[in-house]
Every structure is written in C-alpha cells, then in structure tokens.
Amino acid sequence: MLCVLSVFYGYRIRQSFADSELRELRIEVLNGTGQPGLAAKAAAVLRKARIDVFEFGNAPRFDYRESVLIARTKNRDLGALGKKLGCDNLIEALVEDSIVDATLILGADYQSLNLGLSR
C-alpha cells in the first residue's frame, strides 16, 4: 500500500510542476528551521519535478516562521512557482548577475507547502 501511495504522490508532484516555464527556473533551497536534512529533502522533491535546484543548504538563521520565495532576477514565472509551491510569501530582492532566479527559504510552515514534506 505504501508503495502505491508513493508512486501516486510522485506522479502528482510531477504533474503539478509540469509547466515547462517552471523547469527553466534555477533556484536555491535553504533550510530556515534547523530541521536536519530539510533543504536536501525539498531539493530532491523539486528535482524529481524537474525544477533546476542549483544548490541547497542552511539559511543564515533558523527562526523563520513562514516559508519565503525570494526573487533574485526579474522573472515572471516566479509567481507561478510560488503558486505551485503554495508559498504566499513572495519577496523581490533582485541581485545583479545572480546565478539563481529565486531562493526558497523553508520556514516552520514547510509542511503546508506542496512538497509533501513531513517531520
């Protein structure tokens, strides 16, 4: 039963991120909770959905209550990514010559994102 649910969930994630324009985004995923391995788990889910995760790691601090998607370049598809992720906190902090289009910082509400992550 667990195997069937796993296959179904993987299919659902791939379908929800199937928009070709989202696959062209390059993002970084940062753990803002201190939960061990959280950014790596999120990066794996996003990569499985064919989102280009350039890197993942820890945020500068671990007290983020809410997850945040930060635009690093002018890109109209970031709003669509935020919507697909279920992340309502979108911030624009543009960086000239940024190597990523966005930074996703996972906060204490990470379980509410459309990533299927749990404790």
WONORWO-V885007 format. One record per helix or strand of 3 or more residues. SS is the DSSP state (H for helix, E for strand). FROM is the first residue (numbers start at 1). LEN is the number of residues. If there is no record, write none. Layout:
ss=SS from=FROM len=LEN
ss=SS from=FROM len=LEN
This chain:
ss=H from=2 len=15
ss=H from=20 len=4
ss=E from=26 len=6
ss=H from=38 len=11
ss=E from=52 len=7
ss=E from=68 len=4
ss=H from=77 len=9
ss=E from=90 len=3
ss=E from=102 len=5
ss=H from=110 len=3
